Amino acid sequence: MADYKTQLHEDITQLQADTKRGELPREVRMGKINTLIEDYFGKTGEMPDGIALERLSDLILYEELTDDD
């Protein structure tokens, strides 16, 4: 399972980079995040760990978290 966990975190890091470059609008991110979670669960039978879920939720809220207003 460690390999799946490592891959998940690498995929999240890539999503973060793509998001910061403005390449992933929220709707697209949501779909990719959902796919990551479903794939991980399908392979491991478990939900991602809390750290992964927090990183993913930060991606969902990216605009709110980075807005200076």
C-alpha positions as CSV (number, residue, x, y, z in Angstrom):
1,M,0.0,0.0,0.0
2,A,2.9,2.3,0.6
3,D,3.5,2.5,-3.2
4,Y,-0.1,3.6,-3.8
5,K,0.2,6.2,-1.0
6,T,3.5,7.6,-2.5
7,Q,1.9,7.7,-6.0
8,L,-1.2,9.5,-4.6
9,H,1.0,12.2,-2.9
10,E,3.0,12.6,-6.2
11,D,-0.2,13.0,-8.1
12,I,-1.4,15.6,-5.6
13,T,1.8,17.5,-5.9
14,Q,1.4,17.6,-9.7
15,L,-2.2,18.9,-9.3
16,Q,-0.9,21.6,-7.0
17,A,1.7,22.7,-9.6
18,D,-0.9,22.7,-12.4
19,T,-3.3,24.6,-10.3
20,K,-0.8,27.3,-9.3
21,R,0.0,27.7,-13.0
22,G,-3.7,28.4,-13.7
23,E,-4.1,25.3,-15.8
24,L,-6.9,23.7,-13.8
25,P,-10.2,25.5,-13.2
26,R,-12.1,24.3,-10.1
27,E,-14.5,22.1,-12.1
28,V,-11.6,20.2,-13.7
29,R,-9.7,20.0,-10.4
30,M,-12.8,18.5,-8.7
31,G,-13.0,15.8,-11.3
32,K,-9.4,14.9,-11.0
33,I,-9.5,14.9,-7.2
34,N,-12.6,12.7,-7.2
35,T,-10.8,10.3,-9.6
36,L,-7.7,10.2,-7.4
37,I,-9.7,9.3,-4.3
38,E,-11.8,6.7,-6.1
39,D,-8.7,5.1,-7.7
40,Y,-6.9,5.0,-4.3
41,F,-9.9,3.5,-2.6
42,G,-10.3,0.9,-5.4
43,K,-6.7,-0.2,-5.1
44,T,-6.4,-0.1,-1.3
45,G,-9.9,-0.5,0.1
46,E,-9.2,2.5,2.3
47,M,-9.7,6.3,2.0
48,P,-6.5,8.4,1.6
49,D,-4.8,9.5,4.8
50,G,-5.6,12.8,6.5
51,I,-2.7,14.6,5.1
52,A,-3.7,13.6,1.5
53,L,-7.3,14.6,2.2
54,E,-6.2,18.0,3.6
55,R,-4.0,18.7,0.6
56,L,-6.9,17.8,-1.7
57,S,-9.3,20.0,0.2
58,D,-6.8,22.9,-0.1
59,L,-6.9,22.3,-3.8
60,I,-10.6,22.5,-3.9
61,L,-10.5,25.8,-2.0
62,Y,-7.4,27.1,-3.8
63,E,-9.1,30.4,-5.0
64,E,-10.4,31.1,-1.5
65,L,-7.1,30.3,0.2
66,T,-5.0,32.5,-2.2
67,D,-7.4,35.5,-2.6
68,D,-5.9,38.5,-0.9
69,D,-9.3,40.2,-0.4
